[in-house]
């Protein structure tokens, strides 16, 4: 018998790019792209996982983070 997944929603986090990657390390630019950001002011709502939090930590000076209520 297949197990049913919990009906609860997963936590989400809204990430907005507020800084330019120009003149930054290549890894920081690639991290922004991995988050779905590549232009100033662009936002993405992402699942709040340890992997995403780690990526945010690498570029915390270039992004603004808002927790989403779900």
MDAnalysis code that builds the backbone (N, CA, C; Angstrom):
import MDAnalysis as mda
import numpy as np

u = mda.Universe.empty(210, n_residues=70, atom_resindex=np.repeat(np.arange(70), 3), trajectory=True)
u.add_TopologyAttr("name", ["N", "CA", "C"] * 70)
u.add_TopologyAttr("resid", np.arange(1, 71))
u.add_TopologyAttr("resname", ["UNK", "UNK", "UNK", "UNK", "UNK", "UNK", "UNK", "UNK", "UNK", "UNK", "UNK", "UNK", "UNK", "UNK", "UNK", "UNK", "UNK", "UNK", "UNK", "UNK", "UNK", "UNK", "UNK", "UNK", "UNK", "UNK", "UNK", "UNK", "UNK", "UNK", "UNK", "UNK", "UNK", "UNK", "UNK", "UNK", "UNK", "UNK", "UNK", "UNK", "UNK", "UNK", "UNK", "UNK", "UNK", "UNK", "UNK", "UNK", "UNK", "UNK", "UNK", "UNK", "UNK", "UNK", "UNK", "UNK", "UNK", "UNK", "UNK", "UNK", "UNK", "UNK", "UNK", "UNK", "UNK", "UNK", "UNK", "UNK", "UNK", "UNK"])
u.atoms.positions = np.array([
    [0.844, -1.176, 0.000],
    [0.000, 0.000, 0.000],
    [0.894, 1.246, 0.000],
    [0.566, 2.192, -0.821],
    [1.370, 3.419, -0.927],
    [1.079, 4.353, 0.247],
    [2.126, 5.004, 0.722],
    [1.952, 5.961, 1.823],
    [1.455, 7.292, 1.283],
    [0.607, 7.953, 2.045],
    [0.112, 9.267, 1.652],
    [0.989, 10.341, 2.268],
    [1.269, 11.371, 1.498],
    [2.054, 12.491, 2.008],
    [1.189, 13.381, 2.894],
    [1.834, 14.045, 3.818],
    [1.110, 14.959, 4.715],
    [0.512, 16.093, 3.899],
    [-0.674, 16.523, 4.292],
    [-1.374, 17.569, 3.552],
    [-0.846, 18.962, 3.877],
    [0.036, 19.084, 4.880],
    [0.559, 20.389, 5.272],
    [1.440, 21.004, 4.200],
    [1.411, 22.329, 4.110],
    [2.236, 23.029, 3.132],
    [3.653, 23.183, 3.671],
    [4.607, 23.170, 2.777],
    [6.001, 23.356, 3.171],
    [6.289, 24.842, 3.301],
    [7.227, 25.150, 4.174],
    [7.601, 26.546, 4.382],
    [8.265, 27.087, 3.121],
    [8.040, 28.357, 2.870],
    [8.627, 29.010, 1.702],
    [9.325, 30.275, 2.134],
    [10.256, 30.724, 1.307],
    [10.999, 31.937, 1.578],
    [11.059, 32.756, 0.282],
    [10.838, 34.058, 0.402],
    [10.909, 34.947, -0.759],
    [12.272, 35.622, -0.749],
    [12.997, 35.492, -1.860],
    [14.343, 36.044, -1.986],
    [14.324, 37.089, -3.097],
    [14.798, 38.288, -2.799],
    [14.846, 39.386, -3.760],
    [16.284, 39.857, -3.906],
    [16.748, 39.981, -5.135],
    [18.108, 40.456, -5.370],
    [18.146, 41.972, -5.214],
    [19.025, 42.456, -4.323],
    [19.148, 43.893, -4.087],
    [20.541, 44.409, -4.403],
    [21.472, 43.521, -4.733],
    [22.837, 43.930, -5.035],
    [23.290, 43.357, -6.362],
    [24.272, 44.021, -6.974],
    [24.795, 43.596, -8.260],
    [25.936, 42.599, -8.081],
    [25.992, 41.584, -8.937],
    [27.103, 40.639, -8.874],
    [28.355, 41.135, -9.602],
    [28.296, 42.322, -10.191],
    [29.451, 42.854, -10.907],
    [30.597, 43.054, -9.929],
    [31.742, 42.513, -10.278],
    [32.930, 42.643, -9.447],
    [32.982, 41.644, -8.300],
    [32.026, 40.741, -8.218],
    [32.004, 39.724, -7.166],
    [32.661, 38.450, -7.680],
    [32.923, 37.528, -6.766],
    [33.486, 36.245, -7.147],
    [32.521, 35.502, -8.068],
    [33.081, 34.676, -8.953],
    [32.261, 33.935, -9.905],
    [31.283, 33.011, -9.190],
    [31.675, 32.459, -8.059],
    [30.798, 31.566, -7.307],
    [29.554, 32.267, -6.811],
    [29.683, 33.541, -6.442],
    [28.524, 34.303, -5.986],
    [27.559, 34.558, -7.138],
    [28.091, 34.841, -8.303],
    [27.242, 35.042, -9.482],
    [26.491, 33.753, -9.812],
    [27.196, 32.621, -9.766],
    [26.564, 31.340, -10.059],
    [25.530, 30.967, -9.003],
    [25.759, 31.349, -7.758],
    [24.789, 31.084, -6.698],
    [23.512, 31.874, -6.933],
    [23.635, 33.132, -7.340],
    [22.440, 33.931, -7.661],
    [21.644, 33.288, -8.785],
    [22.341, 32.823, -9.810],
    [21.659, 32.165, -10.927],
    [20.979, 30.890, -10.443],
    [21.632, 30.153, -9.552],
    [21.044, 28.944, -8.991],
    [19.780, 29.226, -8.203],
    [19.709, 30.397, -7.592],
    [18.511, 30.811, -6.866],
    [17.428, 31.349, -7.803],
    [17.754, 31.486, -9.083],
    [16.787, 32.008, -10.046],
    [16.823, 33.515, -10.158],
    [17.896, 34.129, -9.668],
    [18.035, 35.580, -9.696],
    [19.177, 35.950, -10.645],
    [18.987, 36.957, -11.465],
    [20.081, 37.442, -12.300],
    [19.924, 38.914, -12.665],
    [18.938, 39.564, -12.091],
    [18.744, 40.995, -12.327],
    [18.309, 41.646, -11.026],
    [18.706, 42.883, -10.847],
    [18.341, 43.635, -9.649],
    [16.823, 43.739, -9.546],
    [16.309, 43.530, -8.344],
    [14.881, 43.657, -8.103],
    [14.074, 42.412, -8.396],
    [14.689, 41.412, -8.986],
    [13.962, 40.181, -9.310],
    [13.757, 39.360, -8.039],
    [12.588, 38.743, -7.896],
    [12.249, 37.953, -6.711],
    [11.850, 36.543, -7.104],
    [12.068, 35.629, -6.191],
    [11.640, 34.244, -6.356],
    [11.123, 33.739, -5.014],
    [10.091, 32.930, -5.044],
    [9.603, 32.251, -3.848],
    [10.104, 30.816, -3.946],
    [10.906, 30.413, -2.966],
    [11.557, 29.111, -2.980],
    [11.163, 28.312, -1.751],
    [11.277, 26.993, -1.852],
    [11.030, 26.118, -0.718],
    [12.138, 26.343, 0.306],
    [11.766, 26.445, 1.559],
    [12.733, 26.720, 2.624],
    [13.410, 25.424, 3.053],
    [14.531, 25.108, 2.399],
    [15.299, 23.907, 2.699],
    [16.694, 24.306, 3.154],
    [17.428, 23.394, 3.781],
    [18.804, 23.705, 4.169],
    [19.688, 24.080, 2.977],
    [19.459, 23.467, 1.820],
    [20.252, 23.780, 0.634],
    [20.012, 25.227, 0.190],
    [18.758, 25.636, 0.160],
    [18.427, 27.011, -0.235],
    [18.972, 27.995, 0.798],
    [18.841, 27.672, 2.084],
    [19.375, 28.556, 3.128],
    [20.896, 28.705, 3.004],
    [21.580, 27.635, 2.636],
    [23.028, 27.707, 2.429],
    [23.391, 28.602, 1.263],
    [22.622, 28.521, 0.192],
    [22.860, 29.382, -0.965],
    [22.620, 30.841, -0.599],
    [21.560, 31.083, 0.172],
    [21.259, 32.451, 0.602],
    [22.395, 32.986, 1.466],
    [22.947, 32.149, 2.336],
    [24.038, 32.581, 3.203],
    [25.265, 33.008, 2.401],
    [25.522, 32.346, 1.280],
    [26.676, 32.685, 0.443],
    [26.549, 34.069, -0.184],
    [25.306, 34.500, -0.427],
    [25.090, 35.795, -1.096],
    [24.194, 36.698, -0.255],
    [24.254, 36.564, 1.070],
    [23.358, 37.310, 1.958],
    [23.478, 38.823, 1.781],
    [24.634, 39.303, 1.339],
    [24.846, 40.732, 1.145],
    [24.248, 41.238, -0.172],
    [23.776, 40.325, -1.017],
    [23.210, 40.699, -2.312],
    [21.700, 40.464, -2.394],
    [21.110, 39.882, -1.345],
    [19.688, 39.542, -1.392],
    [18.969, 39.996, -0.133],
    [17.645, 40.135, -0.249],
    [16.763, 40.372, 0.895],
    [15.870, 39.148, 1.029],
    [15.665, 38.685, 2.242],
    [14.915, 37.457, 2.486],
    [13.678, 37.772, 3.320],
    [12.517, 37.309, 2.856],
    [11.261, 37.454, 3.579],
    [10.642, 36.068, 3.720],
    [10.289, 35.694, 4.954],
    [9.616, 34.416, 5.175],
    [8.172, 34.531, 4.714],
    [7.706, 33.489, 4.051],
    [6.329, 33.448, 3.541],
    [5.465, 32.668, 4.518],
    [4.257, 33.150, 4.742],
    [3.301, 32.431, 5.562],
    [2.567, 31.439, 4.678],
    [2.528, 30.197, 5.077],
    [1.879, 29.207, 4.227],
    [0.920, 28.431, 4.927],
])
